Amino acid sequence: VQLQASGGGLVQAGDSLKLSCTASGRTLDYFAWFRQSPGKEREFVAAWIGGGRNYATSLKGRFAISRDNSQTTGFLQMNTLNPEDTAIYFCALYNTGNIYRSQSYSDWGQGTQVTVSS
């Protein structure tokens, strides 16, 4: 399965950004967003698990995961961005195990860079 993440860019602190994740050949029933900053481990952001939404505690309330009616495109709405949100954002397909762990995901997109300036 090929995933394509898009929508990243350079924004200012306080701005919003919406990322998209498209999957070729299948619906996005179980997928998640992770992010990785230089020198840091890949970090769980949000997951869509069969219609249920799960968020990293520190991001809940600012970020929102969703999926379109075609079920082939997922989104990550990010509000009130701050420089600490600067990272490469990845979407991934859930396989099995703990949804908060990157090892539980089997297919990854190439990532999209989000840079937030102060």
Secondary structure per residue as TSV (DSSP state, phi and psi in degrees):
chain	resnum	aa	ss	phi	psi
A	1	V	-	360.0	132.9
A	2	Q	-	-104.1	125.6
A	3	L	E	-108.7	144.3
A	4	Q	E	-130.8	115.4
A	5	A	E	-98.3	141.2
A	6	S	E	-151.8	170.7
A	7	G	-	105.1	-3.6
A	8	G	-	-70.6	172.2
A	9	G	E	170.1	-170.4
A	10	L	E	-103.0	121.2
A	11	V	E	-132.1	169.6
A	12	Q	E	-97.6	156.8
A	13	A	T	-54.6	134.9
A	14	G	T	96.4	-15.3
A	15	D	-	-76.8	170.6
A	16	S	-	-117.4	158.0
A	17	L	E	-151.8	144.8
A	18	K	E	-122.6	120.4
A	19	L	E	-95.2	151.4
A	20	S	E	-123.4	149.6
A	21	C	E	-135.7	118.8
A	22	T	E	-113.2	145.0
A	23	A	E	-118.1	134.4
A	24	S	S	-90.6	125.9
A	25	G	S	84.6	4.9
A	26	R	S	-160.8	165.1
A	27	T	-	-87.7	156.7
A	28	L	-	-96.8	85.4
A	29	D	S	-91.5	-30.5
A	30	Y	E	-139.5	102.9
A	31	F	E	-149.0	167.8
A	32	A	E	-148.8	164.9
A	33	W	E	-113.1	135.0
A	34	F	E	-125.7	165.1
A	35	R	E	-141.8	154.9
A	36	Q	E	-142.3	125.3
A	37	S	-	-100.1	157.6
A	38	P	T	-55.6	129.6
A	39	G	T	80.2	2.2
A	40	K	S	-118.7	160.2
A	41	E	-	-75.3	157.9
A	42	R	-	-64.8	134.3
A	43	E	E	-118.2	134.3
A	44	F	E	-66.1	137.1
A	45	V	E	-114.0	-58.3
A	46	A	E	-161.1	153.9
A	47	A	E	-137.0	144.9
A	48	W	E	-111.8	110.0
A	49	I	E	-118.6	95.1
A	50	G	T	57.9	33.1
A	51	G	T	101.4	-18.2
A	52	G	E	-86.3	148.6
A	53	R	E	-114.5	135.3
A	54	N	E	-129.8	140.9
A	55	Y	E	-131.6	151.6
A	56	A	-	-62.4	136.2
A	57	T	T	-54.9	-40.8
A	58	S	T	-71.6	-15.6
A	59	L	T	-108.3	-12.3
A	60	K	B	-60.8	132.3
A	61	G	T	102.5	-27.0
A	62	R	T	-104.5	-31.7
A	63	F	E	-110.6	148.8
A	64	A	E	-141.4	130.0
A	65	I	E	-100.3	142.6
A	66	S	E	-152.9	178.6
A	67	R	E	-146.6	146.1
A	68	D	-	-83.8	172.1
A	69	N	T	-65.4	-24.7
A	70	S	T	-73.6	-15.1
A	71	Q	S	66.7	13.8
A	72	T	S	-112.1	-2.8
A	73	T	E	-129.3	127.0
A	74	G	E	-108.2	159.3
A	75	F	E	-134.3	157.6
A	76	L	E	-135.0	106.8
A	77	Q	E	-87.2	124.3
A	78	M	E	-120.0	122.2
A	79	N	-	-116.2	160.4
A	80	T	S	45.7	54.2
A	81	L	-	-66.8	148.0
A	82	N	-	-133.2	164.7
A	83	P	G	-55.9	-27.3
A	84	E	G	-68.7	-12.5
A	85	D	G	-84.3	-4.9
A	86	T	-	-62.9	123.4
A	87	A	E	-176.7	170.9
A	88	I	E	-89.6	129.2
A	89	Y	E	-104.3	129.3
A	90	F	E	-116.9	146.0
A	91	C	E	-109.1	151.2
A	92	A	E	-149.5	152.3
A	93	L	E	-92.8	131.3
A	94	Y	E	-72.3	139.2
A	95	N	-	-110.7	-70.9
A	96	T	S	-163.1	156.8
A	97	G	S	98.8	-162.7
A	98	N	-	-63.8	121.7
A	99	I	T	-68.7	-16.8
A	100	Y	T	-86.5	-6.3
A	101	R	S	-105.3	134.7
A	102	S	G	-63.9	-25.5
A	103	Q	G	-67.0	-13.8
A	104	S	G	-85.2	0.4
A	105	Y	E	-115.0	139.0
A	106	S	E	-103.4	-28.0
A	107	D	E	-128.2	134.8
A	108	W	E	-127.0	142.2
A	109	G	-	-79.8	177.2
A	110	Q	-	-81.5	-12.4
A	111	G	-	92.7	153.7
A	112	T	E	-133.5	133.9
A	113	Q	E	-81.1	130.7
A	114	V	E	-118.5	123.6
A	115	T	E	-124.4	124.3
A	116	V	E	-113.8	119.6
A	117	S	E	-94.0	148.9
A	118	S	-	-86.9	360.0
